[in-house]
Amino acid sequence: MTNYYKLGCHWGRGNPDFFDILITHSIIICAEWEMEPGDIVAVTNGFDVIALACITENRIPVTQRPELQEVFVKKQIPYEDWIYIASAKIWSLDDNYRFEYKSQKGIHQIRRPDIIDKINSLLNQKHDTEMIDKLKNLLIANHNLILTGAPGTGKTFLAKKIAEALGATGTSCKLVQFHPSFDYTDFVEGLRPVCNNEQLGFERKDGIFKDFCKKAYAAVVRQQIGAEYSKVYEEVKKGKLTGIPIAKGNKTIFCGENEKWGLTTGQMRNTGKPGDIVYLDTIEKVINSGFVNRTALENYTQDLRSIPGVGGNTSDLRYAMYFLFDRIENKKDTIPSDSQKYVFIIDEINRGEISKIFGELFFSIDVGYRGVKGRVNTQYQNLVKVDDIFHDGFFIPENVYIIGTMNDIDRSVEAMDFAMRRRFAWKEITAKSRQSMLDSEDAWGENQKPNQETIEEIKVRMDNLNACIIDEYESENLSTKDKIGLTKAYQIGASYFLKYAMYNNFDELWENHIEGLLYEYLRGTANIEVKIERLKKAYNDTVAH
């Protein structure tokens, strides 16, 4: 059972603040309190909680750390055998997360439910933030990440949080769920029936992932064009740029207006007056429609005014975009480091036939072949229109990141071959690592979150049950046929225990959600009834081991 303590940062009124000692040496002063590993400490300065700590090792007399004697004396803290300290992991709280706890006592055990709830809520946020940051960095380094582990551990929720941490929200984050019927035509491209003038035919259509990649690449081009647009205006203002050659040897003339720049074919019109101003937002509308390079725009035979929001003199618009495309084409860095990141989440990735769904992208998803150097011809390449950005082959832009989630124990799924596995970083999400979900108010949804005492009991029951699942609950020797014989992949995640709030009854939670799942896990094994009883005994054990 976790105990909660308060530790003030001053050893007596008017004495120096010793918070810096705690942070520098990762310790908590226990004095005579028997704090144990796993206990939580709220560190206060006055009535404000400024940090939270988790005890990581058994307490020891401070005299076993002679290097602390000088700093203890300097801070007017006794350096005696009766003063105990314990190693701890300490999280400083930002001003926005600090809260008030009015207590005059320097060190004491916290028993107020509201303060314990607040502490657990903050610790839950800290744990989740640390996990998400680590997974985000892993994804950035590898571009492809799979979250695997036991069912009910919140892998899909984590994937969305990782995307948010990368700044991928709204249209820059897409989630799709694989299933046995999902195929290449859904994912990359395929033929779809169309009806023209009551005549049924087929037309090549982009799949969900290819369409996502087009949007991601368009975002990069928008950023590059925007940066180049600003540079051109500065060159025009300083007189360094006055025009560019166009058809028939004529020149366009630049003009500036309120930090905007435009083009006119005034010499062709023989007026010498500026033409329509070409605004950046108009250029971006064209880019968003898929015209992300000069070739695509040159081969577009329709009037640009057919694109929503585009009007005015589209000849000037074309010349402006040709000029900008040529300038960014000569840049060595194709993808700016601060470009918008796009995250594609594949839920239940191993429930589809991976090799068939990805097809040629087996090559392109490798982090070393992102961008145009990983260009591949797709199965319907001959049907890709000349004004399509993937006319010369499909590639996955460098700003596209893929997160897959999977449960290894799911039946009737396609195994992912080793060659495909090598293209992903893998992170196991264990039931224990996601137990903090139980402390989150949001995790309980519309149901009432139980009191802290009940949540602590849920954690103990969950730990004992999961220990029994992997035969680490009871110490007695069991024969091979009597062992449960399952792995961590079969442990029960916190999501199942969140269903407790539907009944507020542990027996109903067992009967309606957990027992049946365990029967399925053990189907076909020997002594199944005996094993279920042993699992039930562990589930009903409310003593931490």
VOROPA-450154 format. One line per field, with one value per residue (C-alpha): residue number from 1; z, y, x. Coordinates in pm, whole numbers, m for minus. Each point is the difference from the previous one (the first is absolute). Layout:
<pts>
num = NUM | ...;
zz = Z | ...;
yy = Y | ...;
xx = X | ...;
</pts>
This chain:
<pts>
num = 1 | 2 | 3 | 4 | 5 | 6 | 7 | 8 | 9 | 10 | 11 | 12 | 13 | 14 | 15 | 16 | 17 | 18 | 19 | 20 | 21 | 22 | 23 | 24 | 25 | 26 | 27 | 28 | 29 | 30 | 31 | 32 | 33 | 34 | 35 | 36 | 37 | 38 | 39 | 40 | 41 | 42 | 43 | 44 | 45 | 46 | 47 | 48 | 49 | 50 | 51 | 52 | 53 | 54 | 55 | 56 | 57 | 58 | 59 | 60 | 61 | 62 | 63 | 64 | 65 | 66 | 67 | 68 | 69 | 70 | 71 | 72 | 73 | 74 | 75 | 76 | 77 | 78 | 79 | 80 | 81 | 82 | 83 | 84 | 85 | 86 | 87 | 88 | 89 | 90 | 91 | 92 | 93 | 94 | 95 | 96 | 97 | 98 | 99 | 100 | 101 | 102 | 103 | 104 | 105 | 106 | 107 | 108 | 109 | 110 | 111 | 112 | 113 | 114 | 115 | 116 | 117 | 118 | 119 | 120 | 121 | 122 | 123 | 124 | 125 | 126 | 127 | 128 | 129 | 130 | 131 | 132 | 133 | 134 | 135 | 136 | 137 | 138 | 139 | 140 | 141 | 142 | 143 | 144 | 145 | 146 | 147 | 148 | 149 | 150 | 151 | 152 | 153 | 154 | 155 | 156 | 157 | 158 | 159 | 160 | 161 | 162 | 163 | 164 | 165 | 166 | 167 | 168 | 169 | 170 | 171 | 172 | 173 | 174 | 175 | 176 | 177 | 178 | 179 | 180 | 181 | 182 | 183 | 184 | 185 | 186 | 187 | 188 | 189 | 190 | 191 | 192 | 193 | 194 | 195 | 196 | 197 | 198 | 199 | 200 | 201 | 202 | 203 | 204 | 205 | 206 | 207 | 208 | 209 | 210 | 211 | 212 | 213 | 214 | 215 | 216 | 217 | 218 | 219 | 220 | 221 | 222 | 223 | 224 | 225 | 226 | 227 | 228 | 229 | 230 | 231 | 232 | 233 | 234 | 235 | 236 | 237 | 238 | 239 | 240 | 241 | 242 | 243 | 244 | 245 | 246 | 247 | 248 | 249 | 250 | 251 | 252 | 253 | 254 | 255 | 256 | 257 | 258 | 259 | 260 | 261 | 262 | 263 | 264 | 265 | 266 | 267 | 268 | 269 | 270 | 271 | 272 | 273 | 274 | 275 | 276 | 277 | 278 | 279 | 280 | 281 | 282 | 283 | 284 | 285 | 286 | 287 | 288 | 289 | 290 | 291 | 292 | 293 | 294 | 295 | 296 | 297 | 298 | 299 | 300 | 301 | 302 | 303 | 304 | 305 | 306 | 307 | 308 | 309 | 310 | 311 | 312 | 313 | 314 | 315 | 316 | 317 | 318 | 319 | 320 | 321 | 322 | 323 | 324 | 325 | 326 | 327 | 328 | 329 | 330 | 331 | 332 | 333 | 334 | 335 | 336 | 337 | 338 | 339 | 340 | 341 | 342 | 343 | 344 | 345 | 346 | 347 | 348 | 349 | 350 | 351 | 352 | 353 | 354 | 355 | 356 | 357 | 358 | 359 | 360 | 361 | 362 | 363 | 364 | 365 | 366 | 367 | 368 | 369 | 370 | 371 | 372 | 373 | 374 | 375 | 376 | 377 | 378 | 379 | 380 | 381 | 382 | 383 | 384 | 385 | 386 | 387 | 388 | 389 | 390 | 391 | 392 | 393 | 394 | 395 | 396 | 397 | 398 | 399 | 400 | 401 | 402 | 403 | 404 | 405 | 406 | 407 | 408 | 409 | 410 | 411 | 412 | 413 | 414 | 415 | 416 | 417 | 418 | 419 | 420 | 421 | 422 | 423 | 424 | 425 | 426 | 427 | 428 | 429 | 430 | 431 | 432 | 433 | 434 | 435 | 436 | 437 | 438 | 439 | 440 | 441 | 442 | 443 | 444 | 445 | 446 | 447 | 448 | 449 | 450 | 451 | 452 | 453 | 454 | 455 | 456 | 457 | 458 | 459 | 460 | 461 | 462 | 463 | 464 | 465 | 466 | 467 | 468 | 469 | 470 | 471 | 472 | 473 | 474 | 475 | 476 | 477 | 478 | 479 | 480 | 481 | 482 | 483 | 484 | 485 | 486 | 487 | 488 | 489 | 490 | 491 | 492 | 493 | 494 | 495 | 496 | 497 | 498 | 499 | 500 | 501 | 502 | 503 | 504 | 505 | 506 | 507 | 508 | 509 | 510 | 511 | 512 | 513 | 514 | 515 | 516 | 517 | 518 | 519 | 520 | 521 | 522 | 523 | 524 | 525 | 526 | 527 | 528 | 529 | 530 | 531 | 532 | 533 | 534 | 535 | 536 | 537 | 538 | 539 | 540 | 541 | 542 | 543 | 544 | 545;
zz = 0 | m101 | 280 | m57 | 194 | 22 | 32 | 65 | m153 | 319 | 307 | 245 | m35 | m153 | m106 | m359 | m275 | m72 | m317 | m205 | 205 | m79 | m373 | m24 | 188 | m88 | 363 | 239 | 371 | 194 | 353 | 209 | m241 | m144 | m365 | m243 | m373 | m189 | 258 | m129 | 154 | m58 | 47 | 121 | 37 | 246 | m96 | m369 | m137 | m227 | m80 | 17 | 73 | m13 | 241 | m200 | 266 | 366 | 243 | 157 | 274 | m150 | 160 | m270 | m249 | 143 | m305 | 124 | 340 | m109 | m191 | 283 | 252 | m234 | m32 | 381 | m32 | 268 | m125 | 249 | m4 | 60 | m314 | m283 | m371 | m300 | m367 | m208 | m344 | 30 | m236 | 39 | m68 | m231 | 141 | m187 | 178 | 354 | 255 | 359 | 293 | 332 | 268 | 263 | 66 | m165 | m76 | 39 | m177 | m232 | 50 | m167 | m302 | m202 | 34 | m84 | m310 | m107 | 47 | m199 | m279 | m32 | 17 | m271 | m222 | 73 | m79 | m319 | m110 | 55 | m188 | m288 | m28 | m21 | m261 | m196 | m17 | m101 | m282 | m121 | m17 | m185 | m181 | 57 | 340 | 120 | 347 | 105 | 321 | 191 | m93 | 197 | 58 | m190 | m301 | m238 | 255 | 30 | m379 | m16 | 283 | m179 | m312 | 206 | 153 | m356 | m82 | m226 | 54 | m222 | m361 | 79 | 204 | m148 | 161 | m188 | 134 | m190 | m33 | m217 | m279 | m19 | m308 | m229 | m185 | 328 | 116 | m308 | m311 | m209 | m257 | 110 | m192 | m142 | m202 | m283 | m208 | 130 | m117 | 267 | m5 | 226 | 110 | 196 | 346 | 272 | 312 | 347 | 57 | m340 | 39 | 347 | m146 | m261 | 273 | 200 | m298 | m85 | 354 | m59 | m332 | 153 | 261 | m258 | m230 | 291 | 100 | m362 | m50 | 285 | m141 | m344 | 144 | 183 | m322 | m186 | 266 | m17 | m379 | m33 | m196 | m271 | m225 | m143 | m358 | m117 | m330 | m326 | 165 | 196 | 367 | 292 | 219 | 380 | 216 | 377 | 200 | 379 | 30 | m283 | m343 | m338 | m368 | m306 | m366 | m63 | m296 | m178 | 60 | m87 | 294 | 237 | 293 | 270 | m41 | 268 | 327 | 60 | 366 | 205 | 113 | m363 | m73 | 302 | m131 | m320 | 196 | 221 | m316 | m74 | m214 | 194 | m284 | m333 | m207 | 151 | m57 | m358 | m84 | 151 | m302 | 183 | 113 | 347 | 82 | 30 | 330 | 284 | 114 | m300 | m226 | m180 | m269 | 15 | m253 | 254 | 263 | m213 | m68 | 370 | 94 | m276 | 127 | 363 | m88 | m193 | 297 | 256 | m246 | 28 | 377 | 144 | 309 | m134 | 339 | 256 | 347 | 148 | m259 | 109 | 104 | m118 | 204 | m147 | 269 | m94 | 274 | 19 | m263 | 14 | m72 | m369 | m252 | 40 | m306 | m234 | 144 | m24 | m327 | m149 | 303 | 178 | m147 | 40 | 369 | 100 | 173 | m234 | m308 | 97 | m255 | m375 | 35 | 105 | m302 | m121 | m284 | 132 | m148 | m180 | m92 | m368 | 95 | 210 | m176 | m120 | 229 | 307 | 234 | 3 | m381 | m1 | 295 | 355 | 297 | 369 | 104 | 279 | 217 | 13 | 310 | 49 | 332 | 14 | 296 | 42 | 245 | m64 | 145 | m239 | m190 | m373 | m85 | m258 | 145 | m89 | m178 | 133 | m293 | 75 | 375 | m59 | m140 | 328 | 348 | 258 | 347 | 235 | 202 | 312 | 223 | 292 | m189 | m86 | 344 | 48 | m220 | 310 | 168 | m290 | 33 | m380 | m30 | 184 | m260 | 100 | 296 | 348 | 88 | 316 | 315 | 43 | 238 | m264 | m272 | 218 | 47 | m377 | m53 | 255 | m151 | m349 | 106 | 170 | m294 | m253 | 213 | 7 | m378 | m41 | 294 | 233 | 257 | 217 | 118 | 2 | m263 | m274 | m267 | m360 | m70 | 310 | m80 | m164 | m265 | m148 | m72 | 72 | m331 | 169 | 307 | 63 | m79 | 202 | m254 | 119 | 360 | m97 | m54 | 379 | 1 | m194 | 301 | 301 | 74 | m47 | m37 | m293 | m163 | 21 | m126 | m282 | m141 | 135 | 56 | m356 | m146 | 207 | m110 | m362 | 78 | 160 | m244 | m93 | 299 | 277 | 337 | m121 | 291 | 257 | m174 | m9 | 372 | 69 | m211 | 184 | 333 | m110 | m128 | 338 | 194 | 131 | 160 | m198 | m42;
yy = 0 | 337 | 255 | 375 | 245 | 373 | 142 | 370 | 167 | 174 | m174 | 239 | 352 | 245 | m268 | m17 | m173 | m343 | m88 | 32 | m284 | m230 | 73 | m19 | m329 | m154 | m66 | 51 | 69 | m255 | 95 | m280 | m82 | m352 | 93 | m292 | m43 | 98 | 254 | 349 | 326 | 349 | 255 | 336 | 352 | 165 | m117 | m56 | m347 | 67 | m355 | m364 | m291 | m378 | m194 | m244 | m164 | m95 | 280 | 18 | 214 | 319 | m85 | m266 | 286 | 195 | 227 | 154 | 108 | 340 | 98 | m120 | 210 | 302 | m32 | m43 | m358 | m246 | m252 | m281 | m374 | 56 | 213 | m238 | 74 | m198 | 15 | 129 | 113 | 363 | 203 | 377 | 154 | 297 | 296 | m107 | m337 | 107 | m20 | 95 | m241 | 176 | m185 | 134 | m333 | m46 | m373 | m208 | m253 | 140 | m150 | 255 | m168 | 324 | 63 | m364 | 22 | 320 | m159 | m310 | 210 | 200 | m312 | m157 | 302 | m11 | m373 | 38 | 303 | m183 | m307 | 207 | 202 | m319 | m153 | 326 | 7 | m366 | 75 | 304 | m207 | m293 | 150 | m332 | m129 | m289 | m3 | m358 | m162 | m144 | 101 | 287 | 190 | 314 | m34 | 186 | 278 | 22 | 14 | 301 | 170 | m55 | 160 | 298 | 32 | 23 | 273 | m227 | 81 | 36 | m89 | m67 | m308 | m291 | m327 | m313 | m346 | m304 | m308 | m316 | 171 | 305 | m15 | 184 | 184 | 147 | 98 | 104 | 17 | m201 | 2 | 129 | m14 | 333 | 96 | 253 | 81 | m315 | m204 | m212 | m3 | m12 | 271 | m13 | 152 | 74 | m210 | 150 | m4 | 137 | 285 | 69 | 15 | 252 | 229 | m43 | 88 | 297 | 131 | m10 | 181 | 263 | 69 | 19 | 224 | 226 | 46 | 65 | 242 | 218 | m9 | 108 | 298 | 114 | m32 | 204 | 274 | 28 | 11 | m326 | m161 | 180 | m275 | m349 | m130 | m147 | m129 | 168 | 171 | 245 | 82 | 18 | 309 | m22 | 240 | 22 | 88 | m14 | m260 | m201 | m49 | m61 | m49 | 175 | m74 | 375 | m3 | m252 | 220 | 306 | 189 | 8 | m25 | m267 | m297 | m194 | m50 | m367 | m65 | m281 | m137 | m42 | m192 | m222 | m83 | m130 | m203 | m149 | m123 | m219 | 223 | m23 | 29 | 174 | m314 | m63 | 361 | 8 | m313 | 127 | 89 | 145 | 359 | 57 | 198 | m335 | m41 | 140 | 343 | 63 | 295 | 292 | m24 | m364 | 58 | 216 | m263 | m275 | 203 | 85 | m367 | m115 | 247 | m110 | m370 | 51 | 176 | m266 | m276 | 118 | m25 | m284 | m46 | m135 | m27 | 282 | m134 | 189 | m121 | m108 | m364 | m238 | m314 | m299 | m238 | m360 | m160 | m381 | m2 | m378 | m76 | 71 | m179 | 240 | m97 | 22 | 329 | 178 | m158 | 194 | 230 | m272 | 185 | 359 | m7 | m67 | 311 | 1 | 22 | 270 | 276 | m7 | m234 | m271 | 50 | m322 | m88 | m116 | m270 | 261 | 236 | 9 | 147 | 286 | 331 | 216 | 289 | m226 | 57 | m376 | m30 | m111 | m235 | 0 | 99 | 60 | 354 | 42 | 175 | m307 | m219 | m335 | m144 | m349 | m168 | m373 | m280 | m301 | m235 | 93 | m304 | m17 | 263 | 16 | m31 | 285 | m137 | 76 | 225 | 226 | m14 | 135 | 319 | 86 | 86 | m208 | 97 | m232 | 169 | m211 | m21 | 130 | 302 | 117 | m57 | 377 | 17 | m91 | 327 | 214 | 165 | m2 | m374 | m81 | 185 | 68 | m239 | 121 | m47 | m218 | 133 | m38 | m294 | m197 | 96 | m128 | m325 | m28 | 37 | m271 | m241 | 78 | m61 | m331 | m123 | 92 | m165 | m317 | 9 | m36 | m244 | 243 | 36 | m311 | m144 | m366 | m228 | m86 | m265 | 114 | m95 | 187 | 324 | 277 | 9 | 343 | 293 | 373 | 43 | m160 | 224 | 208 | 371 | 287 | 62 | m316 | 119 | 336 | m197 | m33 | 336 | m161 | m217 | 118 | m368 | m218 | m323 | 139 | 135 | m350 | m181 | 239 | 95 | m181 | m363 | m54 | 157 | m229 | m304 | 94 | 34 | m345 | m178 | m338 | m25 | m259 | 58 | 318 | 16 | m34 | 273 | 236 | m51 | 79 | 316 | 98 | m49 | 239 | 250 | m1 | 41 | 358 | m28 | 126 | m255;
xx = 0 | 136 | 39 | 5 | 215 | 63 | 353 | 56 | 308 | 112 | 140 | m166 | m133 | 250 | 252 | 131 | m200 | 155 | m198 | 319 | 157 | m294 | 23 | 379 | 34 | m342 | m86 | m288 | 55 | m206 | 115 | m155 | m285 | 20 | m41 | 33 | 59 | m315 | m114 | m80 | 120 | m140 | 278 | m127 | 128 | m233 | m348 | 87 | 79 | 299 | 111 | m105 | 234 | m17 | 223 | 217 | 220 | m20 | 84 | 344 | 158 | 140 | 336 | 42 | 32 | 298 | 11 | m328 | 134 | 127 | m315 | m227 | 188 | m9 | m379 | m32 | m131 | 117 | 256 | m70 | m69 | m372 | m34 | m92 | 5 | m123 | 87 | m290 | m107 | m110 | m220 | m1 | m340 | m41 | m190 | m314 | m3 | 85 | m282 | m65 | 19 | m38 | 191 | 237 | 177 | 338 | m27 | m314 | m218 | m270 | m345 | m228 | m168 | m19 | 376 | 82 | m224 | 177 | 342 | m95 | m148 | 322 | 218 | m213 | 62 | 373 | 26 | m201 | 203 | 330 | m122 | m139 | 324 | 207 | m229 | m7 | 379 | 5 | m244 | 196 | 318 | m159 | m303 | m182 | m110 | m213 | m155 | m59 | m115 | m290 | m356 | m148 | 323 | m108 | 230 | m232 | m42 | 379 | 39 | m232 | 187 | 333 | m148 | m115 | 347 | 139 | m250 | m204 | m367 | m302 | 77 | 368 | m96 | m192 | m112 | m100 | m71 | 126 | m219 | 2 | m197 | 228 | 225 | 244 | m276 | m124 | 347 | 201 | m218 | m240 | m277 | m338 | m330 | m120 | m306 | 33 | m306 | m166 | 299 | 167 | 379 | 305 | 237 | 325 | m43 | 254 | m20 | m17 | 377 | 98 | m247 | 145 | 352 | m113 | m130 | 320 | 219 | m222 | 61 | 375 | m29 | m229 | 265 | 280 | m203 | m95 | 363 | 103 | m289 | 134 | 353 | m121 | m185 | 314 | 202 | m263 | 1 | 379 | m2 | 192 | m282 | m194 | m131 | 34 | m16 | m329 | m134 | 107 | 295 | m211 | 47 | m233 | 29 | m15 | m190 | m37 | m308 | m31 | 273 | m149 | 147 | m156 | 71 | m125 | 44 | m21 | 243 | m218 | m302 | 200 | m145 | 294 | m240 | 15 | m230 | m184 | 182 | 80 | m69 | 151 | m336 | m103 | 320 | m68 | m349 | 158 | 259 | m273 | m170 | 302 | 219 | 324 | 254 | 38 | m58 | m342 | m105 | 129 | m198 | m322 | m210 | m300 | m46 | 147 | m313 | m180 | 185 | m217 | 119 | 223 | m88 | 157 | 265 | 107 | 278 | 179 | m72 | 155 | 315 | 37 | m27 | 236 | 256 | m39 | 8 | 323 | 156 | m88 | 98 | 358 | 2 | 207 | m220 | m328 | m170 | 39 | 81 | m294 | m252 | m348 | 9 | m272 | m78 | m182 | m131 | m78 | m206 | 9 | 273 | 48 | m367 | 57 | 221 | 290 | 205 | m298 | m124 | 335 | 109 | 293 | 6 | 194 | 300 | m118 | m95 | 360 | 133 | 301 | m221 | m246 | m51 | 62 | 300 | m247 | m226 | m168 | m235 | m334 | m221 | m212 | 284 | m95 | m336 | 137 | m68 | 285 | m101 | 11 | 298 | 55 | m4 | 365 | m49 | m132 | 215 | m66 | 97 | 254 | m258 | m227 | 19 | m174 | m120 | m148 | m169 | m34 | m80 | 221 | m262 | m280 | m116 | m76 | 259 | 275 | 349 | 233 | 306 | 346 | 94 | m296 | 68 | 351 | m148 | m172 | 122 | m186 | m115 | m183 | m274 | m44 | m304 | 206 | 137 | m352 | m153 | 12 | m311 | m199 | 100 | m117 | m341 | m43 | 62 | m323 | m204 | m359 | 21 | 82 | 366 | 27 | 161 | 375 | m32 | m193 | 250 | 284 | m193 | m52 | 375 | 79 | m256 | 132 | 361 | m84 | m208 | 268 | 268 | m210 | m45 | 378 | 30 | 175 | m277 | 31 | 327 | m109 | 146 | m248 | 25 | 22 | m360 | m124 | 178 | m199 | 273 | m76 | 234 | m16 | m184 | m305 | m3 | m310 | 38 | m142 | m277 | m177 | 11 | m149 | m322 | m22 | m181 | m287 | m84 | 202 | 27 | 310 | m199 | m199 | 317 | 148 | m308 | m90 | 339 | 305 | m95 | m124 | 314 | 222 | m203 | 74 | 370 | 5 | m229 | 143 | 236 | m13 | m169 | m165 | m247 | 277 | 199 | m298 | m52 | 363 | m28 | m317 | 175 | 277 | m259 | m175 | 325 | 11 | 343 | 299 | 277;
</pts>
